[in-house]
Amino acid sequence: MLIPKAMRRRIFGLENEYGLTCTRKGGPPVPVEVLARYLFEGVVPCTLTPNIFLPNGARLYVDTGFHPEYATPECDEILGLVACDRAGERIVEELVRRVQRRLPEHGIAGHVRAYKNNTDSAGNSYGCHENYLVSRDTSFSYLVETLIPFLVTRQIFTGAGRVHQGPEGCQYHLSQRALHISDELSGSTVSGRPIINTRDEPHADAGRFRRLHVIVGDSNMSEVATYLKIGTTALVLDMIEDGFLARDLRLESPITALRAISADPRLRERVPLRNGRSYTALEIQMIYLEAAEDHDRRQGGDPRASAVLSRWRSVLAQLAADPMDARREVDWVIKRALIDRYVERQQSSLEDPRAALLDLQYHDVQSDRGLYHLLARHGEVERLVSDEAVERARHSPPQTTRARLRGDFIRRATLQGREFQVDWAFVRTISGEDSQTVLCQDPFVTYDERVEQLVA
């Protein structure tokens, strides 16, 4: 029996890996491992394995492949997460500008660029990972079976878009990650890229919580896409935890469906279900949307859920009428409109190398160079968070989660000149050979007297 309640308070976060390049006139590119070291010089004590938590509660480090990665602090409010994700771009942009100024000190004359995307010119893929705190009481197999059809089809509004050179020539795809996903479930994120990663690392009370680690998504520039990516998934998880989703939408082959939907910008591809029926991605998304609307009504309604539902329905309606109608909200549509205008003006095609360059430049994090940022300045894409909110998120942690406790600890310990270590679930002060550690297992707790005593 459903017990009326508001939209569930849930912890979520985003991890974005950034592509990094440095080109120089008359010379080979700077090796990415060298560039990553330069990027973090003076930021962290050890440049071999850069890894630091910031006063805003976020984590900044270098991941596999020497990609700078920014993991947002724990958030429990969707627009707050959008601001924290955008703050990560500004932090990476600041690092890029800093290393650009210091390149001459290393005898290098070149141009450093960082891209918030998921593919490079060599065909490598790097990720955008989503984390959701879910109840340990929910069957994981039920959660996975019910959620995967949603994750496979949501790319119609979360895909970042891609000019893809394949055996059949140059094509435009909805998702940058779809062709690189090989499994439904896996404990690895490198050797086999799954839709859902099964590593059970909740960074919280493992008796109560599980961390759902979704790695099928693209890195988004559009704030609307980020908002919908997290907000709609949170609503579907609410329904799953309440046992509300009874309709069988299990796909015959999720990986095949993922790739087929990505390769069809017209959104007409039908994908088969195990029960023998077939639907388009739009139709499957409408089923989830209508179920979420019904669930919200039965729960008595909630303003946060209503805002997500309204935006979800609006974007799906635009995509159903004409996908290009969503060119203010959906990354793959915004980017395709840019490329289409260029191709038409130049009377060329997607084979034109400059079309691929436009694809890449859309994701440049430098606010005075990136094509997304150019569109934003001209009011051609929809914004959801203000520049002031992004600036606050750069320096201050969310005030309603454990990130506040961590961020305040880092700020105070730094001001006192204390040696310390932190991770998602602990803080530690170090004095000589002695250390004091406080475990912080509840991600909803914002104040802990034990932590106060460490820096008192």
Buried (B, 14 or more C-beta within 10 A) or exposed (E): EEEEEBBBBBBBBBBBBBBBBBEBEEEEEBEBEEBBBBBBBEEBEEBEEBBBBBBBBBBBBBBEBBBBBBBBBBBBBBBBBBBBBBBBBBBBBEBBBBBBEBBEEEEBEBEBBBBBBBBBEEEEBBBBBBBBBBBEEBEBEEBBBBBBBBBBBBBBBBBBBBBBBEEEEBBBBBBBBBBBBEBBBBEEBEEEBBBBBBEBEBBBEEEEBBBBBBBBBBBBBBBBBBBBBBBBBBBBBBBBBBEBBEEEBEBBBBBEBBBBBBBBBEBEBBBBBEEEEBBBBBBBBBBBBEBBBEBBEEBEEBEBBEBBBEBBBBBBEBBBEEBBBBBBBBBBBBBBBBBBEBBEEEEEEBEBEEBBBBBBBBBBBBBEEBBBBBBBEEEBBBBBBEEEBBBBBBEBBBEBBBBBBBBBBBBBBEEEEBEBEBBBBBBBBBEEEEEEBBEBBBBBEBEBEEBBEBBE
